[in-house]
Amino acid sequence: MTASRPQPMDPANPNWITDKKTLRALAHPVRWQILQQFDLEPTMTATRCSELTGESVASCSYHLNTLARYGFVEAAEGGTGREKPWQLVVVDRSWRAGGEGLDDEAAVAAVALSDVSMDHLVGHLKSWIRWRGREEPRWVDATGVTETVAFVTPDELAEMTADIRAVVHRYNDRIGDPSARPAGARAAQVFGATSMRRPPEADRAD
């Protein structure tokens, strides 16, 4: 078996996940964390997964096999004995965050996956804030969090969203191809979103 590079995401034409079983499989905090680790390491065994996630080797093996069953990872070349390496198959993990256009069961699974994803992102940002005081100043200065309220039309918001998506995914080709990374490159978490601002009374009603 030869090693293959994961298929990159086309930010202008995402491959939406709509299958409810696939959405449910991804809506698990450990599986989602494992997929994030594959963005950093081309191959990973259950033992390495255990080291990175804090889960047991048996748990990691189970979750890796589940991810393989749904086509997100596959067996990689190499390994000895029970140390079976796995590799990422696809980078694109796009879904409709609120389950728009899906049946009820799939929509519930999509929202659950959105919760898992957002929890992971918020956890990462909190961890970075605690860590950044120990990081090199040039890397700290290169990062940032920004937000605003924009009064826009649907077309303007769609254009803004497309622009953000293109910027966020600008260097996707480097995820599965270490040779494409320039000298000195490090992994940075990049996240962008647009959403509608609701009035305070709507939030209280929830």
SULTA-V646450 format. One record per pair of residues at least 12 apart in sequence whose ideal C-beta (glycine too) atoms are under 8 Angstrom apart, sorted by the first residue. I is the first residue (numbers start at 1). J is the second residue. D is the distance in Angstrom with one decimal. If there is no record, write none. Layout:
i=I j=J d=D
i=I j=J d=D
This chain:
i=1 j=75 d=6.5
i=1 j=76 d=7.1
i=1 j=77 d=4.9
i=2 j=77 d=6.1
i=3 j=42 d=7.4
i=3 j=43 d=7.4
i=3 j=76 d=5.8
i=3 j=77 d=5.3
i=3 j=87 d=6.3
i=4 j=74 d=8.0
i=4 j=87 d=7.1
i=4 j=89 d=7.8
i=5 j=176 d=4.0
i=5 j=177 d=5.5
i=6 j=87 d=7.5
i=6 j=88 d=4.2
i=6 j=89 d=5.8
i=6 j=90 d=5.6
i=6 j=91 d=5.0
i=6 j=175 d=6.7
i=6 j=176 d=4.0
i=7 j=89 d=7.1
i=7 j=90 d=4.9
i=7 j=91 d=6.5
i=7 j=92 d=6.9
i=8 j=91 d=5.5
i=8 j=92 d=7.7
i=8 j=172 d=4.8
i=8 j=173 d=5.4
i=8 j=175 d=7.4
i=8 j=176 d=7.2
i=9 j=90 d=8.0
i=9 j=91 d=4.9
i=9 j=92 d=3.8
i=9 j=94 d=7.2
i=9 j=169 d=5.8
i=9 j=172 d=5.4
i=10 j=92 d=7.6
i=11 j=162 d=7.9
i=11 j=165 d=4.5
i=11 j=166 d=5.3
i=11 j=168 d=7.3
i=11 j=169 d=4.1
i=11 j=172 d=7.8
i=12 j=162 d=7.2
i=12 j=165 d=7.8
i=12 j=166 d=7.3
i=14 j=92 d=6.0
i=14 j=94 d=3.6
i=15 j=90 d=7.7
i=15 j=92 d=4.9
i=15 j=94 d=6.1
i=16 j=94 d=5.4
i=16 j=95 d=6.2
i=16 j=96 d=6.4
i=17 j=93 d=7.1
i=17 j=94 d=6.5
i=17 j=95 d=4.4
i=18 j=95 d=7.6
i=18 j=96 d=7.7
i=18 j=101 d=7.8
i=18 j=102 d=6.0
i=18 j=106 d=6.4
i=19 j=106 d=7.3
i=20 j=102 d=7.5
i=20 j=103 d=7.3
i=20 j=105 d=4.9
i=20 j=106 d=3.8
i=20 j=109 d=5.1
i=21 j=70 d=7.5
i=22 j=70 d=5.1
i=23 j=95 d=6.3
i=23 j=106 d=6.1
i=23 j=109 d=3.7
i=23 j=110 d=5.3
i=23 j=112 d=7.6
i=23 j=113 d=5.4
i=24 j=109 d=4.7
i=24 j=112 d=7.5
i=25 j=66 d=5.9
i=25 j=67 d=7.3
i=25 j=69 d=7.6
i=25 j=70 d=4.9
i=26 j=70 d=7.6
i=26 j=72 d=7.8
i=26 j=93 d=7.0
i=26 j=95 d=7.9
i=26 j=113 d=5.2
i=26 j=116 d=7.6
i=27 j=109 d=5.8
i=27 j=112 d=4.1
i=27 j=113 d=4.0
i=27 j=115 d=7.7
i=27 j=116 d=5.4
i=28 j=63 d=7.2
i=28 j=116 d=7.0
i=29 j=116 d=5.5
i=29 j=119 d=7.1
i=29 j=120 d=7.2
i=30 j=53 d=6.5
i=30 j=55 d=5.8
i=30 j=59 d=6.8
i=30 j=60 d=7.9
i=30 j=63 d=5.4
i=31 j=63 d=5.0
i=31 j=66 d=6.5
i=31 j=67 d=5.9
i=32 j=113 d=7.9
i=32 j=116 d=5.1
i=32 j=117 d=6.5
i=32 j=120 d=5.8
i=33 j=53 d=5.5
i=33 j=120 d=6.7
i=34 j=49 d=5.9
i=34 j=53 d=6.5
i=34 j=60 d=7.0
i=34 j=63 d=5.7
i=34 j=64 d=6.8
i=34 j=67 d=6.7
i=35 j=67 d=6.9
i=35 j=72 d=6.4
i=35 j=73 d=7.9
i=35 j=88 d=7.6
i=35 j=93 d=6.8
i=36 j=120 d=6.8
i=37 j=49 d=6.9
i=37 j=52 d=5.1
i=37 j=53 d=7.0
i=38 j=73 d=6.7
i=38 j=86 d=7.9
i=38 j=87 d=7.5
i=38 j=88 d=4.2
i=39 j=88 d=7.5
i=39 j=91 d=7.6
i=39 j=175 d=5.4
i=39 j=187 d=7.4
i=40 j=187 d=5.3
i=42 j=87 d=6.2
i=42 j=88 d=7.6
i=42 j=176 d=7.0
i=42 j=178 d=6.6
i=43 j=76 d=4.6
i=43 j=78 d=7.5
i=43 j=85 d=4.4
i=43 j=86 d=6.5
i=43 j=87 d=4.9
i=44 j=64 d=8.0
i=44 j=85 d=6.8
i=44 j=86 d=5.8
i=44 j=87 d=7.9
i=45 j=79 d=6.7
i=45 j=83 d=5.0
i=45 j=84 d=6.3
i=45 j=85 d=5.2
i=45 j=86 d=7.2
i=46 j=58 d=7.8
i=46 j=60 d=4.3
i=46 j=61 d=4.1
i=46 j=64 d=6.0
i=46 j=83 d=7.9
i=46 j=84 d=7.2
i=47 j=60 d=7.8
i=47 j=83 d=6.3
i=49 j=63 d=7.8
i=49 j=64 d=6.6
i=64 j=86 d=5.3
i=67 j=86 d=7.9
i=68 j=86 d=7.0
i=71 j=89 d=6.1
i=71 j=90 d=7.3
i=72 j=88 d=7.2
i=72 j=89 d=5.9
i=72 j=90 d=6.4
i=72 j=93 d=7.7
i=73 j=86 d=4.7
i=73 j=87 d=6.4
i=73 j=88 d=5.8
i=73 j=89 d=5.9
i=74 j=86 d=6.9
i=74 j=87 d=6.1
i=74 j=89 d=5.3
i=75 j=87 d=7.8
i=88 j=175 d=7.8
i=88 j=176 d=6.5
i=91 j=172 d=5.8
i=91 j=175 d=5.4
i=91 j=176 d=6.7
i=95 j=110 d=5.4
i=95 j=113 d=6.1
i=95 j=114 d=7.7
i=96 j=110 d=5.7
i=97 j=110 d=6.8
i=97 j=111 d=7.5
i=97 j=114 d=4.5
i=98 j=110 d=6.9
i=98 j=111 d=6.2
i=98 j=114 d=7.2
i=99 j=111 d=5.7
i=121 j=189 d=7.7
i=121 j=191 d=5.6
i=124 j=189 d=5.5
i=125 j=145 d=7.2
i=125 j=189 d=7.8
i=125 j=191 d=8.0
i=128 j=143 d=7.6
i=128 j=189 d=7.3
i=139 j=186 d=7.4
i=142 j=188 d=7.9
i=143 j=188 d=7.3
i=149 j=197 d=5.8
i=157 j=194 d=6.2
i=160 j=194 d=6.1
i=161 j=194 d=4.8
i=164 j=192 d=4.1
i=164 j=193 d=7.6
i=164 j=194 d=6.7
i=165 j=192 d=7.1
i=167 j=192 d=6.9
i=168 j=190 d=5.1
i=168 j=191 d=7.1
i=168 j=192 d=4.7
